Amino acid sequence: MSSSAHLTHEQAAAVREARFGALPKPIALADTVEEKEAVPANQAVDAYDSDSLGVRFSCLAADWGL
């Protein structure tokens, strides 16, 4: 086995801190969240294009009226 198997908990903690340093400071939840509008005002209404339906919905049976 390696020599680290014989370390006490305190010694192992000291070795970890020397190798990796300290943990980063916690970040506040308010600093990790950004709020935006789901849909900017009137974009859903203004961006509607009835001619684009054929691009999004293409079905031969529907084209033939079946």
Biopython code that builds the backbone (N, CA, C, O; Angstrom):
import numpy as np
from Bio.PDB.StructureBuilder import StructureBuilder

atoms = [
    (1, "MET", "N", (0.826, -1.190, 0.000)),
    (1, "MET", "CA", (0.000, 0.000, 0.000)),
    (1, "MET", "C", (0.866, 1.247, 0.000)),
    (1, "MET", "O", (2.048, 1.205, 0.339)),
    (2, "SER", "N", (0.256, 2.349, -0.385)),
    (2, "SER", "CA", (0.996, 3.600, -0.400)),
    (2, "SER", "C", (1.155, 4.145, 1.013)),
    (2, "SER", "O", (0.483, 3.713, 1.949)),
    (3, "SER", "N", (2.058, 5.100, 1.137)),
    (3, "SER", "CA", (2.313, 5.665, 2.463)),
    (3, "SER", "C", (1.140, 6.513, 2.952)),
    (3, "SER", "O", (1.032, 6.765, 4.152)),
    (4, "SER", "N", (0.256, 6.958, 2.051)),
    (4, "SER", "CA", (-0.877, 7.782, 2.465)),
    (4, "SER", "C", (-1.910, 6.975, 3.250)),
    (4, "SER", "O", (-2.768, 7.570, 3.902)),
    (5, "ALA", "N", (-1.858, 5.663, 3.210)),
    (5, "ALA", "CA", (-2.801, 4.839, 3.947)),
    (5, "ALA", "C", (-2.552, 4.930, 5.452)),
    (5, "ALA", "O", (-3.422, 4.567, 6.245)),
    (6, "HIS", "N", (-1.378, 5.408, 5.851)),
    (6, "HIS", "CA", (-1.025, 5.472, 7.270)),
    (6, "HIS", "C", (-1.188, 6.866, 7.854)),
    (6, "HIS", "O", (-0.793, 7.095, 8.997)),
    (7, "LEU", "N", (-1.754, 7.796, 7.109)),
    (7, "LEU", "CA", (-1.935, 9.157, 7.595)),
    (7, "LEU", "C", (-3.189, 9.248, 8.449)),
    (7, "LEU", "O", (-4.176, 8.551, 8.217)),
    (8, "THR", "N", (-3.123, 10.118, 9.432)),
    (8, "THR", "CA", (-4.318, 10.394, 10.227)),
    (8, "THR", "C", (-5.222, 11.329, 9.419)),
    (8, "THR", "O", (-4.824, 11.861, 8.383)),
    (9, "HIS", "N", (-6.425, 11.512, 9.909)),
    (9, "HIS", "CA", (-7.376, 12.396, 9.227)),
    (9, "HIS", "C", (-6.816, 13.817, 9.122)),
    (9, "HIS", "O", (-6.944, 14.449, 8.074)),
    (10, "GLU", "N", (-6.208, 14.319, 10.172)),
    (10, "GLU", "CA", (-5.662, 15.669, 10.184)),
    (10, "GLU", "C", (-4.492, 15.791, 9.211)),
    (10, "GLU", "O", (-4.357, 16.798, 8.516)),
    (11, "GLN", "N", (-3.642, 14.751, 9.165)),
    (11, "GLN", "CA", (-2.508, 14.777, 8.245)),
    (11, "GLN", "C", (-2.990, 14.738, 6.781)),
    (11, "GLN", "O", (-2.468, 15.452, 5.925)),
    (12, "ALA", "N", (-3.984, 13.901, 6.519)),
    (12, "ALA", "CA", (-4.524, 13.810, 5.172)),
    (12, "ALA", "C", (-5.147, 15.137, 4.760)),
    (12, "ALA", "O", (-5.023, 15.548, 3.606)),
    (13, "ALA", "N", (-5.815, 15.813, 5.693)),
    (13, "ALA", "CA", (-6.407, 17.112, 5.399)),
    (13, "ALA", "C", (-5.321, 18.132, 5.080)),
    (13, "ALA", "O", (-5.485, 18.951, 4.176)),
    (14, "ALA", "N", (-4.224, 18.090, 5.809)),
    (14, "ALA", "CA", (-3.114, 19.011, 5.563)),
    (14, "ALA", "C", (-2.486, 18.738, 4.197)),
    (14, "ALA", "O", (-2.121, 19.676, 3.488)),
    (15, "VAL", "N", (-2.357, 17.462, 3.820)),
    (15, "VAL", "CA", (-1.801, 17.114, 2.506)),
    (15, "VAL", "C", (-2.725, 17.600, 1.395)),
    (15, "VAL", "O", (-2.256, 18.146, 0.396)),
    (16, "ARG", "N", (-4.038, 17.407, 1.557)),
    (16, "ARG", "CA", (-4.996, 17.881, 0.553)),
    (16, "ARG", "C", (-4.947, 19.394, 0.399)),
    (16, "ARG", "O", (-4.963, 19.912, -0.717)),
    (17, "GLU", "N", (-4.887, 20.099, 1.521)),
    (17, "GLU", "CA", (-4.853, 21.563, 1.463)),
    (17, "GLU", "C", (-3.567, 22.053, 0.808)),
    (17, "GLU", "O", (-3.587, 23.030, 0.060)),
    (18, "ALA", "N", (-2.449, 21.382, 1.084)),
    (18, "ALA", "CA", (-1.190, 21.772, 0.452)),
    (18, "ALA", "C", (-1.236, 21.504, -1.052)),
    (18, "ALA", "O", (-0.686, 22.278, -1.835)),
    (19, "ARG", "N", (-1.877, 20.431, -1.452)),
    (19, "ARG", "CA", (-1.931, 20.076, -2.874)),
    (19, "ARG", "C", (-2.954, 20.911, -3.647)),
    (19, "ARG", "O", (-2.648, 21.417, -4.726)),
    (20, "PHE", "N", (-4.143, 21.055, -3.113)),
    (20, "PHE", "CA", (-5.233, 21.702, -3.852)),
    (20, "PHE", "C", (-5.535, 23.123, -3.401)),
    (20, "PHE", "O", (-6.212, 23.859, -4.119)),
    (21, "GLY", "N", (-5.059, 23.523, -2.248)),
    (21, "GLY", "CA", (-5.363, 24.854, -1.738)),
    (21, "GLY", "C", (-6.734, 24.875, -1.075)),
    (21, "GLY", "O", (-7.314, 23.828, -0.788)),
    (22, "ALA", "N", (-7.235, 26.063, -0.839)),
    (22, "ALA", "CA", (-8.526, 26.220, -0.166)),
    (22, "ALA", "C", (-9.649, 26.143, -1.182)),
    (22, "ALA", "O", (-9.442, 26.385, -2.371)),
    (23, "LEU", "N", (-10.815, 25.812, -0.716)),
    (23, "LEU", "CA", (-11.997, 25.799, -1.572)),
    (23, "LEU", "C", (-12.379, 27.228, -1.928)),
    (23, "LEU", "O", (-12.132, 28.146, -1.146)),
    (24, "PRO", "N", (-12.974, 27.428, -3.090)),
    (24, "PRO", "CA", (-13.430, 28.782, -3.430)),
    (24, "PRO", "C", (-14.556, 29.222, -2.507)),
    (24, "PRO", "O", (-15.275, 28.401, -1.936)),
    (25, "LYS", "N", (-14.692, 30.523, -2.375)),
    (25, "LYS", "CA", (-15.757, 31.044, -1.512)),
    (25, "LYS", "C", (-17.109, 30.746, -2.146)),
    (25, "LYS", "O", (-17.234, 30.772, -3.370)),
    (26, "PRO", "N", (-18.129, 30.462, -1.326)),
    (26, "PRO", "CA", (-19.465, 30.197, -1.867)),
    (26, "PRO", "C", (-20.014, 31.415, -2.611)),
    (26, "PRO", "O", (-19.728, 32.558, -2.253)),
    (27, "ILE", "N", (-20.796, 31.155, -3.636)),
    (27, "ILE", "CA", (-21.419, 32.220, -4.421)),
    (27, "ILE", "C", (-22.877, 32.323, -4.000)),
    (27, "ILE", "O", (-23.572, 31.315, -3.873)),
    (28, "ALA", "N", (-23.328, 33.541, -3.789)),
    (28, "ALA", "CA", (-24.720, 33.763, -3.399)),
    (28, "ALA", "C", (-25.640, 33.385, -4.560)),
    (28, "ALA", "O", (-25.306, 33.620, -5.722)),
    (29, "LEU", "N", (-26.783, 32.807, -4.250)),
    (29, "LEU", "CA", (-27.737, 32.394, -5.267)),
    (29, "LEU", "C", (-28.175, 33.569, -6.133)),
    (29, "LEU", "O", (-28.383, 33.412, -7.336)),
    (30, "ALA", "N", (-28.312, 34.722, -5.539)),
    (30, "ALA", "CA", (-28.735, 35.908, -6.291)),
    (30, "ALA", "C", (-27.712, 36.278, -7.363)),
    (30, "ALA", "O", (-28.073, 36.893, -8.366)),
    (31, "ASP", "N", (-26.440, 35.914, -7.170)),
    (31, "ASP", "CA", (-25.404, 36.215, -8.155)),
    (31, "ASP", "C", (-25.358, 35.189, -9.279)),
    (31, "ASP", "O", (-24.668, 35.410, -10.275)),
    (32, "THR", "N", (-26.074, 34.072, -9.150)),
    (32, "THR", "CA", (-26.026, 33.026, -10.169)),
    (32, "THR", "C", (-27.253, 33.012, -11.048)),
    (32, "THR", "O", (-27.310, 32.242, -12.006)),
    (33, "VAL", "N", (-28.242, 33.843, -10.752)),
    (33, "VAL", "CA", (-29.507, 33.829, -11.483)),
    (33, "VAL", "C", (-29.662, 35.132, -12.254)),
    (33, "VAL", "O", (-29.432, 36.217, -11.720)),
    (34, "GLU", "N", (-30.057, 35.007, -13.520)),
    (34, "GLU", "CA", (-30.347, 36.179, -14.328)),
    (34, "GLU", "C", (-31.772, 36.044, -14.841)),
    (34, "GLU", "O", (-32.121, 35.030, -15.445)),
    (35, "GLU", "N", (-32.577, 37.032, -14.612)),
    (35, "GLU", "CA", (-33.972, 36.981, -15.038)),
    (35, "GLU", "C", (-34.141, 37.749, -16.338)),
    (35, "GLU", "O", (-33.663, 38.874, -16.485)),
    (36, "LYS", "N", (-34.838, 37.109, -17.283)),
    (36, "LYS", "CA", (-35.170, 37.738, -18.557)),
    (36, "LYS", "C", (-36.621, 37.424, -18.876)),
    (36, "LYS", "O", (-37.188, 36.463, -18.354)),
    (37, "GLU", "N", (-37.216, 38.235, -19.731)),
    (37, "GLU", "CA", (-38.568, 37.944, -20.178)),
    (37, "GLU", "C", (-38.518, 36.712, -21.060)),
    (37, "GLU", "O", (-37.592, 36.545, -21.853)),
    (38, "ALA", "N", (-39.514, 35.850, -20.923)),
    (38, "ALA", "CA", (-39.567, 34.647, -21.742)),
    (38, "ALA", "C", (-39.742, 35.000, -23.204)),
    (38, "ALA", "O", (-39.060, 34.438, -24.061)),
    (39, "VAL", "N", (-40.626, 35.902, -23.500)),
    (39, "VAL", "CA", (-40.861, 36.381, -24.859)),
    (39, "VAL", "C", (-40.864, 37.903, -24.794)),
    (39, "VAL", "O", (-41.694, 38.495, -24.105)),
    (40, "PRO", "N", (-39.941, 38.534, -25.508)),
    (40, "PRO", "CA", (-39.972, 40.002, -25.504)),
    (40, "PRO", "C", (-41.328, 40.507, -26.003)),
    (40, "PRO", "O", (-42.021, 39.812, -26.746)),
    (41, "ALA", "N", (-41.686, 41.681, -25.604)),
    (41, "ALA", "CA", (-43.006, 42.248, -25.868)),
    (41, "ALA", "C", (-43.387, 42.169, -27.339)),
    (41, "ALA", "O", (-42.655, 42.646, -28.207)),
    (42, "ASN", "N", (-44.537, 41.563, -27.611)),
    (42, "ASN", "CA", (-45.160, 41.468, -28.927)),
    (42, "ASN", "C", (-44.352, 40.712, -29.976)),
    (42, "ASN", "O", (-44.723, 40.741, -31.149)),
    (43, "GLN", "N", (-43.285, 40.049, -29.615)),
    (43, "GLN", "CA", (-42.512, 39.316, -30.612)),
    (43, "GLN", "C", (-43.332, 38.161, -31.200)),
    (43, "GLN", "O", (-43.263, 37.901, -32.402)),
    (44, "ALA", "N", (-44.101, 37.475, -30.363)),
    (44, "ALA", "CA", (-44.900, 36.349, -30.850)),
    (44, "ALA", "C", (-45.961, 36.826, -31.835)),
    (44, "ALA", "O", (-46.245, 36.132, -32.811)),
    (45, "VAL", "N", (-46.542, 37.975, -31.604)),
    (45, "VAL", "CA", (-47.581, 38.507, -32.491)),
    (45, "VAL", "C", (-46.951, 39.102, -33.750)),
    (45, "VAL", "O", (-47.430, 38.857, -34.857)),
    (46, "ASP", "N", (-45.891, 39.874, -33.590)),
    (46, "ASP", "CA", (-45.282, 40.570, -34.721)),
    (46, "ASP", "C", (-44.527, 39.630, -35.652)),
    (46, "ASP", "O", (-44.402, 39.921, -36.842)),
    (47, "ALA", "N", (-44.019, 38.510, -35.141)),
    (47, "ALA", "CA", (-43.216, 37.607, -35.943)),
    (47, "ALA", "C", (-44.045, 36.555, -36.662)),
    (47, "ALA", "O", (-43.476, 35.736, -37.383)),
    (48, "TYR", "N", (-45.359, 36.538, -36.501)),
    (48, "TYR", "CA", (-46.191, 35.512, -37.129)),
    (48, "TYR", "C", (-46.216, 35.712, -38.644)),
    (48, "TYR", "O", (-46.465, 36.814, -39.133)),
    (49, "ASP", "N", (-45.956, 34.636, -39.372)),
    (49, "ASP", "CA", (-45.981, 34.676, -40.828)),
    (49, "ASP", "C", (-46.779, 33.476, -41.306)),
    (49, "ASP", "O", (-46.319, 32.339, -41.205)),
    (50, "SER", "N", (-47.963, 33.723, -41.821)),
    (50, "SER", "CA", (-48.831, 32.611, -42.211)),
    (50, "SER", "C", (-48.251, 31.823, -43.379)),
    (50, "SER", "O", (-48.563, 30.642, -43.528)),
    (51, "ASP", "N", (-47.413, 32.443, -44.215)),
    (51, "ASP", "CA", (-46.802, 31.743, -45.337)),
    (51, "ASP", "C", (-45.742, 30.748, -44.891)),
    (51, "ASP", "O", (-45.422, 29.824, -45.639)),
    (52, "SER", "N", (-45.193, 30.909, -43.704)),
    (52, "SER", "CA", (-44.146, 30.001, -43.231)),
    (52, "SER", "C", (-44.723, 28.690, -42.716)),
    (52, "SER", "O", (-43.968, 27.778, -42.380)),
    (53, "LEU", "N", (-46.049, 28.581, -42.647)),
    (53, "LEU", "CA", (-46.662, 27.334, -42.189)),
    (53, "LEU", "C", (-46.264, 26.178, -43.099)),
    (53, "LEU", "O", (-46.058, 25.063, -42.621)),
    (54, "GLY", "N", (-46.152, 26.426, -44.403)),
    (54, "GLY", "CA", (-45.754, 25.381, -45.338)),
    (54, "GLY", "C", (-44.354, 24.878, -45.102)),
    (54, "GLY", "O", (-44.056, 23.724, -45.407)),
    (55, "VAL", "N", (-43.496, 25.702, -44.572)),
    (55, "VAL", "CA", (-42.129, 25.284, -44.267)),
    (55, "VAL", "C", (-42.114, 24.400, -43.026)),
    (55, "VAL", "O", (-41.379, 23.414, -42.970)),
    (56, "ARG", "N", (-42.921, 24.749, -42.040)),
    (56, "ARG", "CA", (-42.937, 23.995, -40.792)),
    (56, "ARG", "C", (-43.805, 22.751, -40.881)),
    (56, "ARG", "O", (-43.537, 21.766, -40.194)),
    (57, "PHE", "N", (-44.844, 22.776, -41.716)),
    (57, "PHE", "CA", (-45.753, 21.645, -41.813)),
    (57, "PHE", "C", (-45.800, 21.211, -43.270)),
    (57, "PHE", "O", (-46.455, 21.843, -44.099)),
    (58, "SER", "N", (-45.103, 20.134, -43.566)),
    (58, "SER", "CA", (-45.066, 19.655, -44.936)),
    (58, "SER", "C", (-45.539, 18.210, -44.951)),
    (58, "SER", "O", (-44.887, 17.329, -44.389)),
    (59, "CYS", "N", (-46.681, 17.969, -45.599)),
    (59, "CYS", "CA", (-47.256, 16.631, -45.656)),
    (59, "CYS", "C", (-47.919, 16.470, -47.022)),
    (59, "CYS", "O", (-48.798, 17.251, -47.385)),
    (60, "LEU", "N", (-47.505, 15.475, -47.764)),
    (60, "LEU", "CA", (-48.036, 15.260, -49.098)),
    (60, "LEU", "C", (-49.547, 15.032, -49.070)),
    (60, "LEU", "O", (-50.267, 15.545, -49.926)),
    (61, "ALA", "N", (-50.029, 14.262, -48.089)),
    (61, "ALA", "CA", (-51.464, 14.009, -47.988)),
    (61, "ALA", "C", (-52.224, 15.310, -47.758)),
    (61, "ALA", "O", (-53.308, 15.493, -48.312)),
    (62, "ALA", "N", (-51.678, 16.217, -46.950)),
    (62, "ALA", "CA", (-52.333, 17.497, -46.717)),
    (62, "ALA", "C", (-52.294, 18.349, -47.980)),
    (62, "ALA", "O", (-53.247, 19.072, -48.271)),
    (63, "ASP", "N", (-51.197, 18.269, -48.732)),
    (63, "ASP", "CA", (-51.112, 19.013, -49.987)),
    (63, "ASP", "C", (-52.176, 18.551, -50.975)),
    (63, "ASP", "O", (-52.714, 19.370, -51.721)),
    (64, "TRP", "N", (-52.487, 17.277, -50.996)),
    (64, "TRP", "CA", (-53.481, 16.714, -51.914)),
    (64, "TRP", "C", (-54.905, 16.874, -51.380)),
    (64, "TRP", "O", (-55.870, 16.572, -52.082)),
    (65, "GLY", "N", (-55.033, 17.345, -50.146)),
    (65, "GLY", "CA", (-56.343, 17.533, -49.552)),
    (65, "GLY", "C", (-56.961, 16.254, -49.029)),
    (65, "GLY", "O", (-58.184, 16.157, -48.922)),
    (66, "LEU", "N", (-56.146, 15.279, -48.704)),
    (66, "LEU", "CA", (-56.657, 14.002, -48.181)),
    (66, "LEU", "C", (-56.833, 14.043, -46.685)),
    (66, "LEU", "O", (-57.254, 13.054, -46.086)),
]
sb = StructureBuilder()
sb.init_structure("model")
sb.init_model(0)
sb.init_chain("A")
sb.init_seg("    ")
for serial, (resi, resn, name, xyz) in enumerate(atoms, 1):
    if name == "N":
        sb.init_residue(resn, " ", resi, " ")
    sb.init_atom(name, np.array(xyz, "f"), 0.0, 1.0, " ", f" {name:<3s}", serial, name[0])
structure = sb.get_structure()
